[in-house]
Amino acid sequence: MSTEHFDDKGSPIDNGARIYVAGHRGMVGSAIVRALKQRGLDDPIAFTSSELDLRDPTAVQRMMDRERPTHVYLAAAKVGGIKANADAPADFIFDNLMIETSVIRAAHLTGVSKLLFLGSSCIYPKVTAQPITEGQLMTGALEPTNAPYALAKIAGIELCKAHRKQHGSNFISAMPTNLYGPGDNYHPTGSHVIPALIRKFHKAALSGAPAVDCWGSGTPRREFLHVDDLAEACLFLMDVYNGEEHVNVGTGVDMSILELAEMIAKLTGFSGEICWDSSQPDGTMRKQLDCSRIHALGWHHQVEVEAGLRAVIDDYAARPDEARSK
């Protein structure tokens, strides 16, 4: 079966579509739901984890058979920072493989018109040329601290490609850079770098602490994308992109973790000393995406890091203590 032509499946989503957002309560999924509503589309099909276990292929297939979605955003995933990945590698690879397999296979069997699978920039080798192009996938060893998660995301890309090749399914993949924004996870041990630093510096600013301890050396460089920009990119790709290869989504601009920490310290009002614990892992030393493919299609990010962080920190500071502790 040809995989080059999809009739009208590349046209923009309209109100006749039945859209399913897997992971609608997560940071990415909830941003996609907001973007869909802003476009004036109907509320998407969505289920909580208590209503539908995405790791259960039979349950997912029953849901797909009943709801018959035409478009699927696969944003559901088990995610976490360096410590979470190190503490539970089996959970990270198992849960993510099962979610991807269940949803992608059911989407094929129920004739979904188009599916967008969301991965992560951690799919790329630990040591590779910068900025990272899509073609650098599987050209070197992964960062060991999150290899199980990365391998699961690589498998998701291959699942989409395999269904496209064998069945002609219009399944595409997007690989976002490091994300931040509304709905982030601020858990003390399970969060990524931005929410972890916001939590630390906000608490220190309130208490008047003289210093804040941060993991690593501060020298690694990272690229950060506001989750609302990612959501717009997802809708954009669902409208216009029908290619086999995955697409990087980012800003194309990176900064050091030291620079990030100093920016967050300023925005939270912390004026003490920032101390770096070099006994803790740094992870990959640099990870900046080459976004020329999505830029050539016509999409660019809108939210710059400092403005985005200011809004996120203001929202975090306005929450009650019990909400911030989660």
C-alpha positions as CSV (number, residue, x, y, z in Angstrom):
1,M,0.0,0.0,0.0
2,S,1.3,3.4,-0.9
3,T,2.3,5.6,2.1
4,E,2.7,8.8,0.1
5,H,-0.9,9.8,-0.4
6,F,-3.5,10.2,2.3
7,D,-6.5,11.8,0.3
8,D,-7.8,14.6,2.5
9,K,-6.1,13.4,5.7
10,G,-3.6,16.2,5.7
11,S,-6.3,19.0,5.7
12,P,-6.8,21.1,8.8
13,I,-9.0,19.6,11.6
14,D,-12.5,20.9,11.6
15,N,-15.6,20.5,13.8
16,G,-16.5,17.3,12.0
17,A,-13.4,15.6,13.6
18,R,-13.6,13.3,16.6
19,I,-10.3,14.2,18.5
20,Y,-8.9,12.0,21.2
21,V,-6.2,13.4,23.5
22,A,-4.4,10.7,25.4
23,G,-3.0,12.2,28.6
24,H,-5.3,15.2,28.7
25,R,-4.5,15.9,32.3
26,G,-0.7,16.1,31.9
27,M,1.2,19.2,31.1
28,V,1.3,18.5,27.4
29,G,-2.1,17.0,27.0
30,S,-3.8,19.8,28.9
31,A,-2.0,22.4,26.7
32,I,-3.3,20.6,23.6
33,V,-6.8,20.7,25.0
34,R,-6.5,24.4,25.6
35,A,-5.2,25.0,22.1
36,L,-8.1,22.9,20.6
37,K,-10.6,24.9,22.5
38,Q,-9.0,28.2,21.5
39,R,-9.4,27.1,17.9
40,G,-13.1,26.6,18.6
41,L,-13.1,22.8,18.3
42,D,-15.4,20.6,20.3
43,D,-14.2,19.2,23.6
44,P,-11.9,16.2,22.8
45,I,-12.5,12.6,23.8
46,A,-10.6,12.2,27.1
47,F,-10.4,9.7,30.0
48,T,-8.6,9.9,33.3
49,S,-6.2,7.1,34.3
50,S,-8.8,5.8,36.7
51,E,-11.3,5.5,33.8
52,L,-8.9,4.0,31.3
53,D,-5.6,2.3,31.9
54,L,-3.6,3.1,28.7
55,R,-1.2,0.2,29.5
56,D,-4.1,-2.2,28.9
57,P,-4.4,-3.0,25.2
58,T,-7.8,-4.6,25.5
59,A,-9.3,-1.6,27.4
60,V,-7.8,0.8,24.9
61,Q,-9.2,-1.2,22.0
62,R,-12.7,-1.2,23.6
63,M,-12.6,2.5,24.0
64,M,-11.4,3.1,20.4
65,D,-14.1,0.8,19.1
66,R,-16.8,2.7,21.1
67,E,-15.6,6.3,20.5
68,R,-14.3,6.0,17.0
69,P,-11.9,9.0,17.0
70,T,-10.7,10.4,13.7
71,H,-7.6,12.1,15.1
72,V,-5.4,11.2,18.0
73,Y,-2.8,13.2,20.0
74,L,-0.7,10.6,22.0
75,A,0.6,12.8,24.8
76,A,0.3,10.3,27.6
77,A,3.6,9.1,29.1
78,K,5.3,8.4,32.4
79,V,7.8,11.2,32.8
80,G,10.3,12.4,35.4
81,G,13.7,13.9,36.1
82,I,17.1,12.3,36.5
83,K,16.4,10.9,40.0
84,A,13.0,9.5,39.0
85,N,14.4,7.8,35.9
86,A,17.3,6.3,38.0
87,D,15.0,5.0,40.7
88,A,12.4,3.4,38.5
89,P,13.9,2.4,35.1
90,A,11.7,-0.6,34.7
91,D,8.5,1.4,35.3
92,F,9.6,4.0,32.8
93,I,10.3,1.6,30.0
94,F,7.4,-0.7,30.7
95,D,4.7,1.9,31.2
96,N,5.7,3.9,28.1
97,L,6.0,0.9,25.8
98,M,2.6,-0.3,26.9
99,I,0.9,3.1,26.4
100,E,2.4,3.5,23.0
101,T,1.7,0.0,21.8
102,S,-1.9,0.0,23.1
103,V,-2.8,3.4,21.6
104,I,-1.0,3.2,18.3
105,R,-2.2,-0.4,17.5
106,A,-5.8,0.5,18.4
107,A,-5.7,3.6,16.3
108,H,-4.7,1.4,13.3
109,L,-7.3,-1.2,14.0
110,T,-10.1,1.4,14.2
111,G,-9.0,3.3,11.1
112,V,-7.9,6.6,12.8
113,S,-7.3,9.1,10.0
114,K,-4.2,10.7,11.7
115,L,-2.2,10.2,14.9
116,L,0.5,12.4,16.4
117,F,2.9,10.7,18.7
118,L,4.9,12.9,21.1
119,G,8.4,11.8,22.1
120,S,11.3,13.6,23.7
121,S,14.7,15.0,22.8
122,C,16.3,12.5,25.0
123,I,16.0,10.0,22.1
124,Y,19.3,11.4,20.8
125,P,22.8,10.2,21.6
126,K,24.5,11.6,24.7
127,V,27.4,12.8,22.6
128,T,26.5,14.1,19.2
129,A,26.9,17.2,17.0
130,Q,25.0,20.3,18.0
131,P,22.4,21.4,17.1
132,I,20.8,18.0,16.8
133,T,19.1,17.1,13.5
134,E,16.5,14.4,13.2
135,G,19.0,12.3,11.3
136,Q,21.2,11.9,14.3
137,L,18.7,9.4,15.9
138,M,20.4,6.1,16.8
139,T,23.9,7.3,15.8
140,G,25.4,6.8,19.2
141,A,24.9,5.7,22.8
142,L,22.1,7.2,24.9
143,E,22.5,9.1,28.2
144,P,22.5,6.2,30.7
145,T,20.4,8.1,33.3
146,N,17.3,8.1,31.1
147,A,18.0,5.3,28.5
148,P,14.9,3.2,29.4
149,Y,12.6,6.2,28.8
150,A,14.5,7.2,25.6
151,L,14.3,3.6,24.2
152,A,10.6,3.6,24.8
153,K,10.2,6.8,22.9
154,I,12.3,5.6,20.0
155,A,10.1,2.5,19.9
156,G,7.1,4.8,19.6
157,I,8.7,6.5,16.5
158,E,9.3,3.1,15.0
159,L,5.8,1.9,15.7
160,C,4.4,4.9,13.8
161,K,6.8,4.2,10.9
162,A,6.0,0.5,10.8
163,H,2.3,1.1,10.7
164,R,2.8,3.7,7.9
165,K,4.9,1.2,5.9
166,Q,2.8,-1.8,6.4
167,H,-0.7,-0.3,6.6
168,G,-0.5,3.1,5.1
169,S,-1.4,4.8,8.4
170,N,-0.9,8.5,8.5
171,F,0.9,8.4,11.9
172,I,3.5,11.1,12.6
173,S,5.9,11.9,15.4
174,A,7.1,15.1,17.1
175,M,10.1,15.3,19.4
176,P,9.9,18.4,21.7
177,T,12.8,19.8,23.6
178,N,12.7,20.4,27.4
179,L,9.3,21.8,28.4
180,Y,7.9,24.0,31.1
181,G,4.7,25.8,31.7
182,P,1.2,25.4,33.3
183,G,0.5,21.9,34.7
184,D,4.2,21.1,35.4
185,N,5.2,18.6,38.1
186,Y,6.8,20.2,41.2
187,H,7.3,17.0,43.2
188,P,10.5,17.2,45.3
189,T,12.1,14.2,43.7
190,G,10.3,13.5,40.5
191,S,10.3,16.9,38.7
192,H,12.4,18.2,35.8
193,V,15.0,21.0,36.2
194,I,12.8,24.1,35.8
195,P,10.0,23.1,38.3
196,A,12.7,21.8,40.7
197,L,14.6,25.1,40.6
198,I,11.4,27.2,40.9
199,R,10.5,25.2,44.0
200,K,13.9,25.6,45.6
201,F,14.3,29.3,44.9
202,H,10.8,30.3,45.8
203,K,11.1,28.5,49.2
204,A,14.5,30.1,49.8
205,A,13.2,33.6,48.9
206,L,10.3,33.2,51.3
207,S,12.4,31.9,54.2
208,G,15.3,34.3,53.6
209,A,17.7,31.4,53.2
210,P,21.3,32.5,52.5
211,A,22.0,29.8,49.9
212,V,20.4,27.3,47.6
213,D,22.0,24.0,46.6
214,C,21.7,22.9,43.0
215,W,22.6,19.5,41.4
216,G,25.6,19.2,39.2
217,S,28.1,21.7,37.9
218,G,25.7,24.2,36.2
219,T,27.6,23.9,33.0
220,P,25.3,21.7,30.9
221,R,23.3,23.6,28.3
222,R,19.6,23.0,27.6
223,E,16.9,24.4,25.4
224,F,13.5,25.2,26.9
225,L,10.1,25.4,25.2
226,H,6.9,26.7,26.7
227,V,4.2,24.0,26.6
228,D,1.7,26.2,25.0
229,D,4.1,26.7,22.1
230,L,4.4,22.9,21.8
231,A,0.6,22.6,21.8
232,E,0.4,25.0,18.9
233,A,3.1,23.1,17.1
234,C,1.2,19.9,17.6
235,L,-2.0,21.4,16.0
236,F,0.1,22.8,13.2
237,L,1.8,19.5,12.4
238,M,-1.6,17.7,12.6
239,D,-2.8,20.2,9.9
240,V,0.1,20.3,7.5
241,Y,2.7,17.5,8.1
242,N,2.3,14.0,6.6
243,G,5.9,12.8,6.5
244,E,7.5,9.6,7.8
245,E,10.4,11.2,9.7
246,H,9.9,12.6,13.2
247,V,10.0,16.4,13.6
248,N,12.0,18.3,16.2
249,V,10.1,21.0,18.1
250,G,12.0,23.6,20.0
251,T,13.3,27.2,20.0
252,G,16.7,26.6,18.5
253,V,18.2,28.5,21.4
254,D,19.9,27.1,24.5
255,M,21.3,28.3,27.8
256,S,23.4,26.9,30.7
257,I,21.8,25.5,33.8
258,L,23.7,28.1,35.7
259,E,22.1,30.9,33.5
260,L,18.7,29.3,34.1
261,A,19.2,29.1,37.9
262,E,20.3,32.8,38.0
263,M,17.3,33.8,35.9
264,I,14.9,31.9,38.2
265,A,16.6,33.3,41.3
266,K,16.1,36.8,40.0
267,L,12.4,36.2,39.1
268,T,11.6,34.6,42.5
269,G,13.4,37.4,44.4
270,F,16.2,35.2,45.8
271,S,19.4,37.2,46.4
272,G,21.5,34.6,48.2
273,E,24.3,32.3,47.0
274,I,23.8,29.6,44.5
275,C,25.9,26.5,45.4
276,W,26.6,23.6,43.0
277,D,26.9,20.0,44.1
278,S,29.2,18.5,41.5
279,S,28.9,15.0,43.1
280,Q,25.4,14.9,41.5
281,P,25.0,13.9,37.8
282,D,24.9,16.5,35.1
283,G,23.3,14.3,32.4
284,T,24.0,15.2,28.8
285,M,26.3,18.2,28.6
286,R,24.4,19.8,25.7
287,K,21.1,19.2,24.0
288,Q,20.0,21.8,21.5
289,L,17.7,20.8,18.7
290,D,18.0,21.8,15.0
291,C,14.4,23.0,14.3
292,S,14.9,23.8,10.6
293,R,12.4,21.2,9.5
294,I,9.5,22.6,11.4
295,H,10.7,26.2,10.7
296,A,10.6,25.4,7.0
297,L,7.0,24.3,7.3
298,G,6.1,27.7,8.8
299,W,6.0,27.2,12.6
300,H,8.1,29.2,15.1
301,H,7.8,29.5,18.9
302,Q,6.3,32.6,20.4
303,V,7.1,32.6,24.1
304,E,10.6,33.6,25.1
305,V,12.1,31.9,28.2
306,E,12.2,34.8,30.6
307,A,8.6,35.9,29.9
308,G,7.4,32.3,30.1
309,L,9.2,31.7,33.4
310,R,7.9,34.9,34.9
311,A,4.3,33.8,34.2
312,V,5.0,30.3,35.6
313,I,6.6,31.6,38.7
314,D,3.8,34.1,39.3
315,D,1.3,31.2,39.0
316,Y,3.3,29.0,41.3
317,A,3.6,31.7,44.0
318,A,-0.1,32.3,43.9
319,R,-1.0,28.7,44.8
320,P,-1.8,27.6,48.3
321,D,0.9,25.6,50.1
322,E,-0.8,22.3,49.6
323,A,-0.9,22.8,45.8
324,R,2.7,23.8,45.6
325,S,3.8,20.7,47.6
326,K,2.6,18.3,44.9
